[in-house]
Amino acid sequence: MKKVFLILLLISSTLFFASNYEQVAVKFIQYLSDQDFEKAQQMASQTLLNLLKQSNFTFESFWRSLIQQTGDFKEILRVQSTVEQGYNVVFVGCDFEKMKLDTKIVFDQKGEILAFQLLNYAEKREYSEPDYAKVDIFTEIDCLIENKQWKLPAVLTLPEGEGPFAAVILVHGSGPNDKDESVGPNKPFKDIAWGLASNKIAVLRYDKRTKVYPQELTYTVKKFTINDETIDDAIAALDLLGQIDKIDEKRIFILGHSLGATMAPRIAARSGKLAGIIMLAPTARGLYILNALDQLEYISLLDGSINESESKQLQYIKKQLERIQKRQLEDDEVIFGIYKAYWYDLLEYDPVEVTISLDIPVLIMQGARDYQVTMKDFKIWHESLKDKENVTFRVYNDLNHLFMSGEGLSTPFEYQQPANVSHKVIEDIVKWIKDAISR
C-alpha cells in the first residue's frame, strides 16, 4: 500500500503533561471518519500543522487518499495507551472495508496531537520477558539518582550472592525515555538488564531527566545541552553505584544506545572512572541529527519512490541541518524542538576522536539492518579505530536499531511487534565484560 502516513522525527527533549489521551485519540479518528476536518485540525499541534503544510498535505487529502486504498471506515476495534520513548502514545485499531490498520497517535505536552502514523494491525502489543532471563537469580531494587535538584527513579538489577559485582549503567537514546527505553511493546533496556544480571553482572537503569521533569526543564530550555539531557545524569548514576557495597567501583561500565552510545566516550573522558564502554549503534558524528536526513529518505523510499511531499520534507530538513552546521540560528529560534545551545554544543564534539583518546576497553556493536544508525556510521568507526587494541567490533546481520532480529528491510512498523534484544548481543556483552575485567 502506498504510504499515506506522516513521519515525525521524534528528537525533541520535551515530554508531555497528563491528559485523557485515549478519549482525544478516539475523537480525532471520529472527526476524520465524519469528514469534519476542521475539528480534526483543531486537535493538532502547531508542529504537526507545520509538517502538513511543508508536505502539501491536509487532513482532508490524507483521509481521502487513505480510504481510496482501504475502503470506507467501518469502526474502531480497540484503543490501547502506552509510553514510547517517553512520549504518550495511543493506538486506535481501525476497521476499514478492505483491511484493518492501527493508527498510532503521539501527543505533545499540551495534550495536542504531535504526530500520527498508520501501522499494520497487530493483535498483540504486549511485552514478553526474554527466555535468557533467569528471574530467580537476581532481584530488582528501586533507588534514586540524585543530581542537584534532579531526582530520577531508577532500578538496580542485582545478582544473588555476596559480590562485589561488575556493573553496567544503561544510557538512553534521544527523546524522553523511561528506564526500560520502551518502544511500543518492546523494552530493550529491561532485556539487557535481565540478561546481564542472569550472568552475575549488575545493571542500573533510570528514567531520563526529560521524562521526569518536562515542565521544570522548560525554564532552562534556551541553555539546555547534551550535558543536561544525558552526560550529567550518567555521571550521577556512576557516583551512586560507587556507594553500593555489592558493586565493585573499579569495574563499572557504561552501555549506551544510539545517542547514549554516541555520548559514551564523552562520559568516559569526563568521569575518568569507567572500566570500559559499550556502544550500541553509535553515530560517528556528535551532531547526531545529521542522520535524520538519511532516515527520512530511507523511509520515503520503502515503497520504491519519493513523492513530491516527501521530497519537500527532505529539502526542508536538509536546509535546517545546513543552518545548524553553519551556526546561523537565532537566539530565540527552535530547530527540531530545541534551541541553538544544544546543537552548537554537539558541533564541538567528535565522538570518534574522543574514543581514539581513550585507553579503556571499548565495544562497538551494530545491527546491519539498522536504518537509524547505519553501517555507514559503523564503517567510519571501524576505519578510524581498527588499529586500536582496546577496541572490539561486532556486527549482526539480522538485527535492527533495537538489536532485535528480523528479515528484509527494517521499517518503523517492526518496532511495534513484540520482540527481545537478541541473545547473541547479551552473550557477546557478557563475554566482553568478563574479558575486560580479567585483563
N, C-alpha and C positions, 0 to 999 in steps of 0.2 A: 504494500500500500504506500502511495506517495506520502511523503512527510507533510503533515499539516499541524504539527505541534510546534510550540515555541521553545526555544532554547535560551536559558538564562545562565550565565556564568556566575555561580554562587561563590563569590570570593570576598564578599563584604564581611567585616569583623563585627557586625551588629547582630543582635538577637531580638527576639520578639516578646512582647508582653502578652499576658493572658487574654484570651478571647474565646468565644464559643465557636471554635473553628469548624466543627462539623456542620453546624447549622448554616454558617456562612457559605461553606462549600456546596451544600445541597441547594441553597437558594441561588447560588451562581449558576449551577447546572440548570435549574428550573428556568431562570431568566433566559438562558441561551436556547433551551428547548422551546420556550414560548415565543422566541424571537423578539424578546424585549431587550434589545442590545444596549439601549441607553442605560437601563438599570444595571445591566451586567458591567458596563463600563464604569459606573459609579463605584463599584466594589474593587476596582483595580487601583494599584499604587501608581504613583507618577512614574516610577521606574519602568513598570510594565507598559504603561501608556507610551512612554518614550520609545521603548523597544518595538512596540507595534507600529509606531509612526516610522521609525527607521526601516522597518521591514516591509512597508507598504501594506500592512495588514490592518484590518478592523475586526472587531468581534463578529460582525456580520459576515465578512468574507471568509473568516476562519470557519464559522459554523456551516455556511453553505458549502464550502469545499469539503468539509468533513462528511456531511450527510449525502453528498454525491457519491461518496465511496462506501459508506456504511449503511445507507438507507436511513429511513426516519428513526428518530429516537423513540424508544418504547417505554423504558422505565429505569429507575435506579435500583440496582440489585443489592448493594450493600455500601456501608460507609465505614472506613477504618482510619483512625488517627495514629500518628506516630511522630517521633522526632528524628530527623535525618540530618546528620552532621550539624546538629544544634538547631535546625530550622523546624518549626511546626508545620507538619505536612498532613494533608487529608487525601486519602484515596477514595474516590467515588466510582464504584463499579457501575457501568452503564450498559444497558442492553439496547442495541440497535437492530434493525431488521436483518442485516447481513452478518453481524459479528458482535462480540462483547469486547469492551475496552475499559481500562481503568483510567480515569482522569486524575492525575497527580496535581494537587493544588498546594502551592507553597505560600506561606503568609509572612508578612513583614511585621515590624514591631508595633505597628498601629492596628494590626488585625486586617490589613488590606492585602489583596492578592498580589504577590510579588512575581509569581510565575505559574504557568500551568503547562502540562505536558500529557500527551496520550501514550499509554503503555499497553502492551499485551495484557489481557485479563489473566490474573493469577488467582487460583483457588486458595492458595496458602501464602501468607506473608508473615510467617512467624519464625522466630529464631529457634534453632536446634543446636544443642551443645555438640562439639566435635567428638568423634569417637576416640581421639587420642587423650581426652581429658580424663584423668583419674581423680575424680572429685573426692574420694575418700582419703587421699593422702596430702591434702592441703586445706587450709582454711582461709577465709576472706575476712579481713579486719577493716572496718570503717575507720578512717582517720581524716585529718585536715591538714592541708598545706597552707601555711600562713606566710604571706609576703606583704609586709606593711599593712595596709588596710584591707588587702585582698585575702579572703579565706575560701579555699577551694575544696569541696568534698572529694575525697579520694578513697581508694580501696587498695590495701596491701594484700596481695595473694601470697601467703606464706606456707612453704612446705612444712610437713610434720618433721620433728626432730629438734635437736639442740642447736644446730647451726655451728658457727655463723655461716650464712648462705651468701653466695654471689647474688646480685640483684640487678634488675633492669628497670629503668624508668621509661615509660612509653610517652612519646611526644607526638601530638596530633598533626594532621594536615590542616589546610586552610579552612576557614569557617568556624562557627562557634560550636565545636564538637563536644559531645558528652564523653565520659570516661571510657566508654566502650567503642568510641568512634563509629557510632551507629550509622548505617546507610541502609534505609529500608529495613528489611528483616535481619540484616546481617550486622554482626558485631565483631569486626576483626581484632580489636584490642582485647576483647574478652577472650576470644580464641587463643590469641598469643599468650595472654596471662595464664590461662588454664593449661595450655600446652607446655609452657616453660616450668610452671610450678609443679607439673606432673613429673618433671625431671630434676627436681631439687633446686630450682632457680626461683628466687623470689621476684615478684613483679609489682611495681607501683604504677597505678594509672589514676587519672584525675579528670574532673570536669574542667574545661578550658575557661579562662577568665572571661572571655567574650560570651560564654554561655551563662555564667553565674551572675555577671554584673553588666548586663546590657545598658541599663538606664544610667548607672553611675559613670560608665565609660563615655557617655555622650558629652559629659562636661569637659573631657580632656581629648576629645576626638581629633582636634586640629594638631595636637602634638603626639598623637598615637603612633608608635612604631612597632617593629617586629619584637623589640625588647619587651614592650607591654603585652603583646599578643602571645609570645612564645618563650623567649630566652629567660626572662626574669623568673618566671614560674617554674621552669625546668631546673634552674639553679636552686630555688627554694625547695623543690622536691628532693634534690640531691642532699641538701642540708638536713631535711627530715630523715631520710634513710640513714644518714651518718649517725643519728642519735638512737637508733634502734639496736638493742643488744644482739639480736639474732641475725643482723646484717653485717657482713664483712665490708667495712667502709673503704677498703682498698680494692674491692672487686665489684664496683658499681659501674654499670654500663648504661648508655643512652641508646634506646631504639626509637628512631624517628621514622615516620611515614610521610612521604610526599613533601609538603612544606617542612614538617618536623625533621625529615631526613636531610633536607637541604640546609636546615639550620643546625644540625647536629655538630658539624665542625666548629661553628661559631660558639656553641655551648661548651664544647670541649676546650677550645682555646681560652675561653673566659674563665672556666672553672678551674682548670689545671688539676682536677682530682679524679677524672674518669679513668677507668681501666680499659676502655675502648668504646667505639661507637658502631652501631648497626644502622645502616641506611637503606630503607626500603623505598625504592623508586624516588631517588633524589633528583631534582633538576640540576643541570650543570651551570645555571645562572642564578645569582641571587635574586634578580628581578623575575621571580617565577611566573608572573602574569604573562610574560612573553610566550609561554606555552599555550595561552588561551587561544591565540590565532590558529595554531595547528589543531587544537581540539575542535574548534568550531568548523574548520574546513573538513576535518575527518568526518564529523557527524553529518555535515551537509552532503557529503559525497556517499553516504551509506546507501542511498537509492540510485547512485550512478551519475548524478548530475548536480550542479549548483544552480538553483533558480535565481531569479532577479532579486527577490527579497533577501535570500541568503547571501548573495554577492554584496548587497548593500550593508548587511550586518558585518561581513568580513572587512569591508573597506572602512567602516566606522571604527571597528576595534583596532585595525591597523593604524589609523590616524591617531587614535588616543594613545596607543603604545609608543608611537614615534614622539608624541608630545612629552610623554613621561621621560623618555630617553634623552630628549633634548632639553629637559628641565624647563619646559615652557608653561608650567601650571601656575595659576594664580593662587594667592594665599587662601581665599575662601572657596576655591574650586574643589569639587568632589569628582574623582575619576574612579569608576568601578566601585563606588560606595565608600571610598577612602580619600582622605586629604593627602596633600603632596608630601608631608613629612614622612609618611610611611613609605611611599615609593622612592623618595630620594635617599632614604636610609638604605634601602635594598640596592640601589645603584652603586653604593660604596662597598658592597660585599661580593666577593668572588669565592664561592664555596670550594671550587677546585683548588685554588691557590692556598686557601686556608688548610685544606686537607693535606696538601703536599707538605705543609709545615709541621704537621703532627707526627709524633713518633709512637703514638699508642696504636694498638691493633684497630683496624678498620675493616668492616664487612659491608660490601655494596651488593644489594640484591635487586633484581629487575625481572618483571614479568614481560615476556616478549609480546604478549597480546595487549599490553597496556597502551591505550590511546591518549592518556592524560600526561604521563611522563613516558616518553617512548625510548626505543632502542637508540634513537639519535642522541639522546642525552647520555645513555649508558656508554655509547662508543666514545664520547668525549671524556667521560670519567676513565674509561679503560685505557685510552690512548695516553692520557695525562699521567696516570698513576701505575701503569702496568709494571714499571721497573722498581716500584717501592715494595720492599719485602714485607712491610707491615700491613699491606692492603690485600684483601681477598675478594674475589668477584664470583657471583653466582647468577646465572640466567635460567629462567624456567619457561620453556616454550609454550606451555598451555595455560599460563596464569595471566590474570588481568591486573588492574591497578590495585585491587583489594587483595591480591595474591590468592585468588580463588580460581579454581580450574574451570575451563570451558573450551569450546571448539569454535573455529572460524573467527570472523571478525568480532571483536568485543564491541558492545553497544551500551548506552545508558540503561537500556531495558534489563540488561544482565544483572545489574546491581539490585534489582527488585526481586530476584529469585533467591530463595534461601540457600545458603552455602556456607562453607567454613574455610578459613585460611588453610592452605594445603599442608598436609602432614610433612611433606618434603621440606617446606620452609622451616617448620618447627624443628625438625631433625637437624637441619643444617645449622640453625642458630645455636641449638644446644651443643652440638659438636664443636662449633667455632668458639663458643664461650669457654668450654672445658679446655680446649687447646690454648686459648688466650691466657687463662689463669694458671696454666701449668708451665708457662714459659719462665 
